[in-house]
Every structure is written in C-alpha cells, then in structure tokens.
Amino acid sequence: MSPVRGTPAVAIADSIYIVAGALLLFDLGQGLAEPITDTALNERAPDEFRGSIMSIRTSVLRLGTTIGPPLSVGAATVFGYQRTLLVSGVGTFVIGLTWLTVKRL
C-alpha cells in the first residue's frame, strides 16, 4: 500500500470518513486503470518484445513499491505528514494534467 494514495484529500481531511472515501476512490481508479494499461501494452508491443516489455513494467512497479514508502516516510519526518501528502498529491495531479495535455496535442 502506497502512502501517497489520494493524498490531497488525506492531507486536508479532518475526518476518518473523508480519508476512507478518498482512499476508496483512488483504489477504484487504480483498479480500473491497471488492467487497461496491461491490455494496451500487450496490444501495442510487438510479439517478440511483449514478454520483455511486461517484465520491465512489473520491475518498475515493484521498484516504486519498494522505494516509495521509505522516501515518503523520510520526507514526512523532515516536512511533516500533512505537507508531504499535500505536495505529493498536487505534484501527481500536475503530472497527470500535463500528460493529458501533451497527449491531446
């Protein structure tokens, strides 16, 4: 479980119900996006490279799962959890918005 899930709402939440709702929405989105990503990679990858591409994807996901929590906890120790979650969430939103904008061009 990544500590930066649904971070903007979690950072400003004053209720456990808001936190639970934000995490539920995030996990729902991720649960829908991962199979779509796998399917897109499988459809677009040439047959001879498909296994390698999926292996690299899995390795990158596992690397993020491994280094994400210690980095988040380290940043939270220095800057505080609320600020770390808020910056992580806003940063993720900006990256996503940038990706959508560039994709449409």
Number of C-alpha atoms within 10 A of each C-alpha: 8 11 16 20 20 23 24 23 18 23 19 14 15 10 9 10 10 14 19 15 14 19 18 14 13 14 15 11 11 13 11 10 12 11 11 12 12 12 12 11 15 16 11 9 15 11 10 8 11 15 13 12 15 15 12 12 15 12 12 12 11 12 11 12 14 12 10 16 15 12 12 18 15 14 15 15 11 11 12 12 18 16 17 21 25 19 16 20 20 13 13 16 13 12 12 12 12 11 11 11 10 9 8 6 5
